[in-house]
């Protein structure tokens, strides 16, 4: 998406030699010089522009690539290999040499059928997929997460996230953004909030206002102090809120996107063993036993009328495959500032298609908003295109 202008120019350059001579009255749908298919597709080597299939030229594999992120693409050859990478993609700590991996549900091929001519009012990808998104941020309110929350809520950074959200599936997305914490906080709104809805609706507010409201809600999460040590549970909090919500936040025809931000797991693993490995840590932590991750996923899918494609997630937490040693209680760390988030990475991995995305928090606070933006522009965009709302 970020390379759209260059891509479009290249496609048009290869289409200069094309003439109307190839488009007879019996012109086959999807053929060169002929109309695109109803879904915006064309024969191999062709790209749909203005509802016409045009020769894409020798660089066709560069068009609409799912890893269109402006990087050097050094990691594009890396594949998910059972090492904790999510079904959608994982984004590691590149400064430590870990590769960023991004795949799409079609096996990493180019998304030629999702391009449309710049300035067109409609296009092939606008006819299918989701046009509504319900996005819930579940933020860890612990003091250790202040830097990450500050990076996420920063005006310009969050506006970039909103812009990526609005651009999903050719744009014109109707979206809602809600905020909750890590301790069954319910809906969290800015101080003095007077709207009837406890979330921010794009039909009521512009992007700038939504960014301001999110900042106020994020500040309220940070001021909450979070759950007690070991009991932080962003995933469980989000599921509990949605399963008991009566505000009407969830819509049947909207893609649900959970953004889970924390430096621990959804309930720390060592707190559930009846005592920490080190004797001086006994009784330290949380006694609450979490639900299985699959059960939490099933609850969300049921809220989407059994359609797993209607649930997506962006996890920003400690990569359980990164070895950062252990803390004084024997809890494994991804780095000095984040613990293994095995349950959260599992949650991202069990999502369908490109609906799961995970980013290692150890990459630094500054990468938090860019990770959310990248996830929206890549994986969640594919998830939105693939989701077929009932009716």
C-alpha positions as CSV (number, residue, x, y, z in Angstrom):
1,X,0.0,0.0,0.0
2,X,2.8,2.4,0.8
3,X,4.3,1.8,-2.6
4,X,1.0,2.3,-4.4
5,X,2.1,5.3,-6.5
6,X,5.2,3.6,-7.8
7,X,3.3,0.4,-8.4
8,X,0.6,2.1,-10.3
9,X,3.1,4.0,-12.5
10,X,4.9,0.7,-13.3
11,X,1.7,-1.0,-14.3
12,X,0.6,1.8,-16.5
13,X,4.0,1.9,-18.2
14,X,3.7,-1.8,-19.1
15,X,0.2,-1.1,-20.4
16,X,1.2,1.6,-22.9
17,X,1.4,-0.9,-25.7
18,X,-2.0,-2.3,-25.1
19,X,-4.7,-1.3,-27.6
20,X,-8.4,-1.9,-27.9
21,X,-7.7,-4.4,-30.8
22,X,-7.5,-7.2,-28.2
23,X,-11.0,-6.5,-26.9
24,X,-13.5,-7.9,-29.3
25,X,-17.2,-8.3,-28.6
26,X,-16.5,-11.9,-27.4
27,X,-13.6,-10.7,-25.2
28,X,-13.2,-13.4,-22.4
29,X,-13.7,-12.2,-18.9
30,X,-10.3,-11.9,-17.2
31,X,-8.4,-11.9,-20.4
32,X,-5.9,-9.2,-21.5
33,X,-7.8,-6.0,-22.6
34,X,-11.1,-7.5,-21.3
35,X,-13.3,-6.9,-18.3
36,X,-12.1,-8.1,-14.9
37,X,-14.0,-10.8,-13.1
38,X,-16.7,-9.9,-10.7
39,X,-14.2,-10.3,-7.8
40,X,-11.6,-8.1,-9.6
41,X,-9.5,-10.9,-10.9
42,X,-7.6,-11.5,-14.1
43,X,-5.7,-14.2,-15.9
44,X,-2.1,-14.9,-14.7
45,X,0.3,-12.1,-15.5
46,X,-2.5,-9.5,-15.7
47,X,-3.7,-6.9,-13.3
48,X,-7.1,-5.3,-12.9
49,X,-7.2,-1.5,-13.4
50,X,-10.4,0.4,-14.0
51,X,-12.2,-2.9,-14.4
52,X,-9.9,-3.8,-17.3
53,X,-7.2,-6.6,-17.3
54,X,-3.8,-5.1,-18.3
55,X,-0.4,-6.8,-18.8
56,X,1.4,-6.4,-15.6
57,X,4.9,-6.8,-17.2
58,X,7.9,-8.7,-16.0
59,X,7.8,-7.2,-12.4
60,X,4.3,-8.5,-11.7
61,X,5.5,-10.2,-8.5
62,X,6.3,-6.8,-7.0
63,X,2.7,-5.6,-7.3
64,X,0.6,-5.7,-4.2
65,X,3.0,-7.9,-2.3
66,X,1.7,-8.7,1.2
67,X,5.0,-7.5,2.7
68,X,4.7,-4.1,1.2
69,X,6.3,-2.3,4.1
70,X,9.0,-0.3,2.6
71,X,11.8,-2.3,4.2
72,X,14.7,-3.9,2.4
73,X,12.8,-7.2,2.4
74,X,15.8,-9.1,3.8
75,X,13.4,-11.2,5.8
76,X,10.9,-12.0,3.1
77,X,12.4,-15.4,2.5
78,X,11.9,-16.4,6.2
79,X,8.9,-18.6,6.7
80,X,6.8,-19.5,9.7
81,X,8.4,-22.8,10.9
82,X,6.8,-23.8,14.1
83,X,9.0,-21.6,16.2
84,X,6.2,-19.6,17.8
85,X,5.5,-17.5,14.7
86,X,1.8,-16.7,14.4
87,X,-0.4,-17.9,11.5
88,X,-0.5,-14.3,10.2
89,X,2.9,-12.9,10.9
90,X,5.4,-12.2,13.6
91,X,7.6,-9.2,14.0
92,X,10.7,-9.8,16.1
93,X,13.4,-7.6,17.5
94,X,15.2,-6.7,14.2
95,X,18.1,-5.0,16.1
96,X,19.0,-8.4,17.4
97,X,19.0,-10.0,14.0
98,X,15.6,-11.6,14.2
99,X,13.7,-11.7,11.0
100,X,10.3,-10.0,10.4
101,X,8.0,-12.6,8.8
102,X,4.9,-11.6,6.9
103,X,2.8,-14.0,5.0
104,X,-0.7,-13.9,3.6
105,X,-3.4,-16.5,3.4
106,X,-2.7,-17.2,-0.3
107,X,0.8,-18.4,0.5
108,X,2.7,-15.1,0.1
109,X,1.9,-14.4,-3.5
110,X,1.1,-11.0,-4.9
111,X,-2.3,-9.5,-4.2
112,X,-2.8,-8.3,-7.9
113,X,-6.6,-8.3,-7.6
114,X,-6.7,-5.7,-4.8
115,X,-5.2,-2.8,-6.7
116,X,-7.4,-0.1,-8.1
117,X,-6.7,3.0,-10.1
118,X,-5.8,6.0,-8.0
119,X,-8.7,8.4,-7.8
120,X,-11.4,5.8,-8.7
121,X,-14.5,5.8,-6.7
122,X,-14.8,2.1,-6.7
123,X,-12.7,-0.9,-7.4
124,X,-12.8,-4.7,-7.4
125,X,-11.7,-5.1,-3.8
126,X,-14.4,-2.7,-2.6
127,X,-17.1,-5.2,-3.6
128,X,-16.3,-7.9,-1.1
129,X,-14.9,-8.3,2.4
130,X,-15.6,-6.2,5.4
131,X,-16.5,-2.5,5.4
132,X,-16.9,-2.3,9.2
133,X,-14.3,-3.0,12.0
134,X,-14.8,-3.2,15.8
135,X,-11.4,-2.6,17.4
136,X,-10.8,-3.2,21.1
137,X,-7.5,-2.2,22.7
138,X,-6.7,-4.1,25.9
139,X,-3.8,-2.4,27.6
140,X,-1.7,-3.5,30.6
141,X,-1.9,-0.7,33.1
142,X,1.1,-1.7,35.2
143,X,3.7,0.9,35.9
144,X,6.2,-1.0,33.8
145,X,4.0,-0.3,30.7
146,X,3.9,3.5,30.9
147,X,6.5,4.0,28.2
148,X,4.7,1.7,25.7
149,X,1.3,3.3,26.4
150,X,2.8,6.7,25.9
151,X,4.2,5.7,22.5
152,X,0.9,4.2,21.4
153,X,-1.3,7.2,22.4
154,X,1.0,9.9,20.9
155,X,-1.0,12.0,18.6
156,X,0.9,11.5,15.3
157,X,1.5,7.8,16.0
158,X,-2.1,7.0,16.8
159,X,-3.3,9.0,13.8
160,X,-1.1,6.7,11.7
161,X,-3.0,3.8,13.2
162,X,-6.3,5.4,12.4
163,X,-5.3,6.1,8.8
164,X,-4.2,2.5,8.3
165,X,-7.6,1.4,9.8
166,X,-9.5,3.7,7.5
167,X,-7.6,2.3,4.5
168,X,-8.5,-1.3,5.0
169,X,-10.0,-3.0,1.9
170,X,-9.9,0.0,-0.4
171,X,-11.0,2.4,2.4
172,X,-14.2,3.9,3.5
173,X,-14.2,1.7,6.6
174,X,-16.9,2.3,9.3
175,X,-15.0,1.6,12.6
176,X,-15.3,1.7,16.3
177,X,-12.5,1.9,18.8
178,X,-12.8,0.8,22.5
179,X,-10.4,0.6,25.4
180,X,-10.1,-1.6,28.4
181,X,-7.4,-2.7,30.8
182,X,-5.8,-5.8,32.1
183,X,-7.9,-6.4,35.2
184,X,-11.5,-6.7,34.1
185,X,-11.8,-2.9,34.1
186,X,-14.8,-2.8,31.7
187,X,-14.9,0.0,29.2
188,X,-12.4,2.8,29.9
189,X,-13.2,6.3,28.7
190,X,-11.6,9.7,29.0
191,X,-12.4,11.7,32.2
192,X,-15.7,13.5,31.9
193,X,-16.9,11.3,29.0
194,X,-20.6,12.1,28.3
195,X,-21.3,10.1,25.1
196,X,-24.0,7.4,25.4
197,X,-21.5,4.9,23.9
198,X,-18.4,3.9,25.9
199,X,-16.4,3.6,22.7
200,X,-15.4,6.0,19.9
201,X,-17.4,5.7,16.6
202,X,-16.1,7.0,13.3
203,X,-19.7,8.0,12.4
204,X,-19.7,10.4,15.3
205,X,-16.0,11.6,15.4
206,X,-13.3,12.5,13.0
207,X,-9.8,10.9,13.2
208,X,-8.4,13.8,15.3
209,X,-11.1,13.6,17.9
210,X,-10.8,9.8,18.1
211,X,-7.1,10.1,18.6
212,X,-7.7,12.6,21.4
213,X,-10.4,10.4,23.0
214,X,-8.0,7.4,22.8
215,X,-5.3,9.4,24.5
216,X,-7.6,10.2,27.4
217,X,-8.7,6.6,27.8
218,X,-5.1,5.3,27.6
219,X,-4.1,7.8,30.3
220,X,-6.9,6.4,32.5
221,X,-5.6,2.8,32.0
222,X,-2.0,3.9,32.9
223,X,-3.4,5.6,36.1
224,X,-5.3,2.5,37.1
225,X,-2.0,0.7,38.2
226,X,-3.0,-2.5,36.5
227,X,-3.8,-5.9,38.1
228,X,-1.8,-7.3,41.0
229,X,1.6,-8.9,40.1
230,X,1.1,-12.0,38.1
231,X,-2.6,-11.4,37.6
232,X,-2.4,-9.2,34.5
233,X,-4.7,-10.6,31.9
234,X,-5.4,-8.4,28.8
235,X,-6.8,-11.3,26.8
236,X,-9.2,-12.6,29.4
237,X,-10.2,-9.0,30.3
238,X,-11.1,-8.3,26.6
239,X,-13.1,-11.6,26.3
240,X,-14.9,-11.0,29.6
241,X,-15.9,-7.5,28.5
242,X,-17.2,-8.5,25.1
243,X,-19.1,-11.6,26.3
244,X,-21.0,-9.5,28.9
245,X,-21.3,-6.3,27.0
246,X,-24.7,-4.7,26.4
247,X,-23.6,-1.5,24.7
248,X,-23.9,-2.9,21.2
249,X,-20.2,-2.5,20.4
250,X,-20.0,-5.8,18.4
251,X,-21.7,-5.8,15.0
252,X,-22.5,-9.0,13.1
253,X,-21.1,-7.5,9.9
254,X,-17.9,-6.1,11.4
255,X,-14.5,-7.7,11.7
256,X,-13.5,-7.8,15.4
257,X,-9.9,-6.9,16.0
258,X,-8.3,-7.2,19.5
259,X,-5.1,-5.3,20.2
260,X,-3.4,-6.9,23.2
261,X,-0.5,-4.9,24.7
262,X,1.4,-6.2,27.8
263,X,4.9,-7.1,29.1
264,X,3.7,-10.4,30.7
265,X,1.5,-13.2,29.7
266,X,-2.3,-13.5,30.2
267,X,-1.8,-14.7,33.8
268,X,1.9,-15.5,34.4
269,X,2.7,-19.2,33.9
270,X,4.7,-19.7,37.1
271,X,1.9,-18.3,39.3
272,X,-0.3,-21.2,38.4
273,X,2.0,-24.0,39.7
274,X,1.1,-23.7,43.3
275,X,4.2,-21.8,44.2
276,X,7.1,-20.3,42.4
277,X,10.3,-22.4,41.7
278,X,12.4,-20.4,44.2
279,X,11.4,-20.8,47.9
280,X,11.5,-17.1,48.6
281,X,8.9,-16.5,45.9
282,X,6.2,-18.8,47.3
283,X,2.9,-17.0,47.7
284,X,4.1,-14.3,45.4
285,X,1.8,-13.7,42.4
286,X,-1.7,-14.7,41.3
287,X,-3.8,-17.6,42.5
288,X,-6.3,-17.3,39.7
289,X,-6.3,-20.2,37.2
290,X,-6.9,-18.9,33.6
291,X,-9.2,-20.5,31.1
292,X,-7.6,-22.4,28.2
293,X,-6.7,-20.1,25.3
294,X,-8.9,-22.3,23.0
295,X,-11.9,-21.7,25.3
296,X,-11.4,-17.9,25.1
297,X,-11.2,-18.1,21.3
298,X,-14.3,-20.2,21.2
299,X,-16.2,-17.6,23.2
300,X,-15.2,-14.9,20.7
301,X,-16.1,-17.0,17.7
302,X,-19.5,-17.7,19.2
303,X,-20.0,-13.9,19.5
304,X,-19.4,-13.7,15.8
305,X,-22.1,-16.4,15.0
306,X,-19.5,-19.1,14.8
307,X,-17.5,-17.4,12.0
308,X,-13.8,-17.7,13.0
309,X,-12.9,-15.4,10.1
310,X,-14.7,-12.6,12.0
311,X,-12.1,-12.6,14.8
312,X,-8.6,-11.1,14.4
313,X,-5.8,-10.1,16.9
314,X,-2.7,-8.0,17.1
315,X,-0.5,-9.2,20.0
316,X,2.3,-7.1,21.3
317,X,4.1,-8.9,24.1
318,X,7.2,-10.9,24.9
319,X,8.1,-13.5,22.3
320,X,8.2,-16.9,24.0
321,X,11.0,-18.1,21.7
322,X,13.4,-15.4,22.7
323,X,15.8,-16.4,25.4
324,X,16.3,-13.4,27.8
325,X,17.1,-15.4,30.9
326,X,14.9,-15.7,34.0
327,X,13.9,-13.4,36.8
328,X,14.5,-13.9,40.5
329,X,11.5,-16.2,40.7
330,X,12.5,-18.4,37.7
331,X,10.1,-16.8,35.3
332,X,11.5,-16.9,31.7
333,X,12.1,-13.6,30.0
334,X,12.1,-12.6,26.4
335,X,14.4,-9.7,27.4
336,X,15.0,-7.6,30.5
337,X,11.7,-5.8,30.1
338,X,9.3,-8.5,29.0
339,X,8.4,-12.0,30.0
340,X,7.4,-14.9,27.8
341,X,3.8,-14.5,26.6
342,X,3.1,-18.1,25.6
343,X,-0.7,-17.9,25.9
344,X,-0.9,-14.6,24.0
345,X,1.3,-16.0,21.2
346,X,-0.8,-19.1,21.1
347,X,-3.9,-17.0,20.8
348,X,-2.4,-15.2,17.8
349,X,-1.3,-18.5,16.2
350,X,-4.8,-20.2,16.3
351,X,-6.5,-17.4,14.4
352,X,-7.6,-18.3,10.9
353,X,-5.7,-17.2,7.8
354,X,-3.9,-13.9,8.2
355,X,-6.1,-13.0,11.3
356,X,-3.3,-13.4,13.8
357,X,-0.3,-11.0,14.2
358,X,2.4,-10.9,16.9
359,X,5.2,-8.4,17.6
360,X,7.9,-8.8,20.2
361,X,7.7,-6.1,22.8
362,X,11.4,-6.3,23.2
363,X,11.9,-4.4,20.0
364,X,11.2,-1.3,22.1
365,X,8.4,1.1,23.0
366,X,8.8,3.2,19.9
367,X,7.9,0.1,17.7
368,X,4.5,-0.4,19.4
369,X,2.4,2.1,17.2
370,X,4.3,1.1,14.1
371,X,3.7,-2.6,14.8
372,X,-0.1,-1.9,15.1
373,X,0.0,0.1,11.9
374,X,1.9,-2.5,10.0
375,X,-0.4,-5.3,11.2
376,X,-3.4,-3.3,10.0
377,X,-1.9,-2.5,6.6
378,X,-0.7,-6.1,6.0
379,X,-2.4,-9.0,7.9
380,X,-5.6,-7.3,9.1
381,X,-6.1,-5.9,5.6
382,X,-6.1,-9.5,4.2
383,X,-8.4,-10.6,7.1
384,X,-10.8,-7.8,6.2
385,X,-10.8,-8.8,2.5
386,X,-11.4,-12.4,3.4
387,X,-14.2,-11.8,5.9
388,X,-17.6,-12.2,4.2
389,X,-20.3,-10.7,6.6
390,X,-23.7,-12.4,6.6
391,X,-26.1,-10.4,4.4
